[in-house]
Amino acid sequence: KKKVIIIGSGIAGIAASIRMAIAGCEVEVFEANTYPGGKLSEITLGRYRFDAGPSLFTLPEQVEELFTLAGQDVNDHFKFKKLDITCQYFWENGQRVRAFGDIEKFAEEMNTKIGEPVVNIRKALQSAAYIYEHLSPLFMHRSLHKWNTWMNPHALRSYLKMGKLGIFDTMNAANEKLFEKDKTIQLFNRYATYNGSNPYQTPATLNIIPHLEFNIGAFFPEKGMHDITLSLYKLSKDLGVKYHFGQKVTEILVKDKRAYGIAIDKMEHRADTIINNMDMVNAYKTILKNQYQPTKLLNQPKSSSALIFYWGIKKHFPELELHNILFSDAYQKEFEHIFHQKTIYKDPTIYINITSVHKPDDAPEGGMNWFTMINVPNNQGQNWDNLIQEARQNIIHKVNRILNTDIESLIEVEEVLDPRSIELKTSSAQGSLYGNSSNNKYAAFLRHANFSSSIKNLYFCGGSVHPGGGIPLCLLSAKIMAEMALKHQ
Ligand code: FAD
């Protein structure tokens, strides 16, 4: 049996372990934390439970596929449902829009509430589907670092359609052409934040994202997001994968350009294949510090980070949904602050995720668990304590204005997560949520490959390598990586 060692039990590390175990390998995972899941974990504060990181679940078939490969039915182990209302949007002037999963209903809502012609919404989502159809086989399902990805009939057909695929416009410019109303443009620009990018810079290709949410669907795991981690972790253990927690790998052992094991301080563990799920920038600084450094890739600008207030709220707000957005009145300024001035704008867009809407036992009766998040710059050594204090006040005032409440008096318990603690807990460079940002059209080509070109037997998966961050892409990175690693064993 071939022996495989995986460094990190982020969602991609767990998915990789499943794929390698199914292929007959003996797999061991070494994880620095005392729990699996990395960013996809949970916290409990008194009587409130919170999903700690990701809150939006798309492309569940990527999870399903792992159960199917193992010969199991996903429904027996992991339950999720499609959301009727994917998100609710609030503006300062009292306007409110519900984004229905049903496209016709959503288009109707945008028309009645905002005045956007129905046909524009339909067209935008058709165009998103078009981009997905042409680009996902190339950019999501294959390595970009192998010639056969580029030299096949599908790829060649896609080259001819570059213009229509949004390579030449920014997301905002494309949305300005697609829509009449500023609020619709703002709503669709927000999708850039799904991978931590700036809609005023990122190519319109990222208009692929609304396709995932509307045409395919947004989902909610019945036991919360953390159940994605728990159910895949259980599957992996059932397949015989061994986990070692509280084990921070200090070095990937390499001899004659071949990886042959890992070290945890003086303790060595040998394997035929080494898979790294740790953030690549920090991996090259630590466990690969004696190896060739692909500086250009590592120095690419990172995605934005997040400031999260986990608030146990002792009141029920019937007007709130699972996903709620309180929009900034000056969206472009907000992004200028995040990406150029590297600070936090005084009127930030606030995202409130409340799992107790669908999973009532996440909060005591009459209460709600508010995961209150704003997008912030990644960590560049800013004075975070000051920024957090100011942002907290601005968030409270905005929530009070829009929901006509006094939210501070309703906060029963509180915990804060910021770019510094994100990096500490998950090793993510600068606390970025999604690895590199996608703020230029070459970003997809400037992510690290899923294999090492200079060291044999060494492979990579996770949000900081191809195809990028976010749960579905991380799961795909494990798939692309495992196919390559197994072929070369
Ligand atoms: P990570 O979760 O980054 O985990 C890496 C693991 O490696 C960690 O457990 C770490 O402890 C371990 N490790 C690091 N160094 C070592 C070492 N030396 N030795 C041993 N172990 C080590 N995605 C979505 O799809 N939807 C969302 O709504 C969403 N929202 C997000 C909100 C927040 C606040 C955050 C933080 C992220 C969000 N994401 C979202 C992104 C998503 O969480 C990540 O892309 C994904 O979880 C990353 O998985 P990963 O496999 O790269 O590993």
Residues whose N, C-alpha, C, O or C-beta is under 5 A from the ligand:
A	BS01	FAD	I7 G8 S9 G10 I11 A12 G13 F30 E31 A32 N33 G37 G38 K39 L40 A52 G53 P54 S55 L56 Q247 K248 V249 N277 M278 A306 K425 T426 S427 L433 G462 G463 S464 G469 G470 I471 P472 C474
